[in-house]
Each structure stands twice: as structure tokens, then as C-alpha cells.
């Protein structure tokens, strides 16, 4: 088994990646998942411009044809040679889990499999396979910390022979970090903007770098709770611009309504005030969010909360089965919940 921590990836890629045929990459930073999957694909030695050697699949295609992954892995290319099957958008789907369970027991000899997944919980089926099978590498991809961002800034600007002032670096650290690809794209845009200069200064960063920070989806969730449609649209536009997956907002909203459900049940059972319940069951809430959650608890009844939980769960299913409509589905349903909040 090989469980690769986020900070161990570079060393793993250079020293150990060639030993494995199965790779499962997961984490909240979709850009970093994609970037590392591409790096592994480059190390496999399979020609990535050859459609007979490389096959990219969305996980929904496996749901429609459960045996397809095994068929593709075991098939022989038209002109021979090794093959790479690259699966995207995974999240513990049964056909994928079943196929990987078989492949981890009997690893392919002429094919590689790369699976890009979202933020898998500890003990989830897909992550379990990667962490327990000797033939699979399970790679965590978490948002960049300050040290990783410093290295990314130095590399991207260094490639263009650009220095950077301390104030400009601090501004970049505040603006980047939510998604590796978004952060890298912002840095490349900055480098292009500053071409011909020797040093990037704070004004350059303010002029050209968008907000690709670890965008807290709390802004969108709070707008839903407050019934603030304009705030929700602004937050979603910001999230989309930074290339943060809309699905993460949906997950955060689901978790928030699950917490509301528990808190409201406690309020009704013990006849406590919203503030008292939050003091005991909402200790993980940021202080800025507590008044918003308290107001929601006062206005939402248990049946109404559960109705919206059903709506969110249905939206999650729809967004996973119709990935091309994910952003529209998420926005439409979050706005519908926000409208209900406004009425209350």
C-alpha cells in the first residue's frame, strides 16, 4: 500500500510512481488533483496524444456501463503498447469501486488507471481501496499552505526572471490558495503583465490578480440562510471565477442544514433558546457566522429544514448524474432555498 501525503507527492513522483499501475487522487483542491493526475500521466510513458493509448472517462459513463472500466483496462490497443484509462469526477460510485477492487487484487500488466476524485472522507470505499491495496497509490491533494504558495510564487515568477517585493508577496498570499490551477493561472497572468520589469510590486498585484483565495463557501451558505439573493449571486460568481467547483458549495450547504436540523431538534426537545443551543452544539462555528445561524434557527422549523435537506440531496444526485449542468443546478436550487429564507 502507498498512502501519499499531500506534501510527499513530488518525492513520490520522482522515486516511486513507476512501481504502481493504479492511482487514486482525492481532495478538496480539484485543481491540484487535476495537476497531479497530469503529472502522473506524463510519467506513465503512454503517448497522451494517441487516442488508442489514452482513454478519458467521466464516472457517469461507468455508472451507465458498470463493466466498462474492466473492459477498457483489459483490452489491447489497435497498435499494441500500453494504455492509460483516466477516470474523472469520482465519488465512491459502486461500479468504479467494484472494478477497482478487482484491479487492486489482480493489477493490470499492460494498462494504467488514474482516478480523480473529490474530497473523500476517511474510511470511504474508494479511499479504503487506495490505502489498503499494495498495488494502488492513494494521493491526498489539499489546498496549498503558506509554504506551498511561497514555492509556487517563486517558481512561476522565477521562470520569467521576476523578483517580487515583500508587500506584493503578502498580497499574493492573501489572494491565492483555493485551487492550484486557479492560483497558477493568476501567477502566470501576473508574470505576463509584468514582463519587461525586474520586480513585481504591490500595485501590479492589485491591478491584475483576481481573488483566487481559499474562497470560503461560507459566504454563499450565509447568503442562502439570510435569503440574500444578490449576495448569493455575487458569492457564486466569485467562486466560479476562481474555478472552485460549485459542488463544494452544495456540500457545505447540506452540512449546514444538517447541523440546523440537529440544533432545531434540540431546541424543540429541551425548549432552549437558539443562542443556548449554538453555545453547546455550534462550537465549531466561526464567531462571524453565529448570528446568521442563530437567526436561521429562529425562523426555520424542523419540517421546513428537512424539506430543504431533501432538496439538497436531490440536487447532489442530479449534479453528479448530469455533470455538464452542475453549476446551473446548484445555483437554481440554492436560489430556491434563499427565496424560502427570505420569506421567513
ABEGO torsion letter per residue (X at the ends): XBBBBAAAAAAAAAAAAAABABBBBBEABAAAAAAAAAAAAAAAGBBAABAAABBBBBAAAAAABAAAAAAAAABBBAAEEBBBBBBBGBBGBAAAAAAAAAAAABBBAABBBBBBBBBBBBGBAAAAAAAABAABBBBBBBBBBAAAAAAAAAAAAAAAGBBBBAAAAAAAAAABGABAAAAAAAAAAAAAAABGBABBBAAAAAAABBBABBBBAAAAAAAAAAGBAAAAAAAAAAAAAAGBBAAAAAAAAAAAAAAAAAAAAAAAAAGBBAAAAAAAAAAABBAAAAAAAAAAAAABBAAAAAAAAAAAAAAAAAAAABAAAAAAAAAAAAAAAAAAAAAX
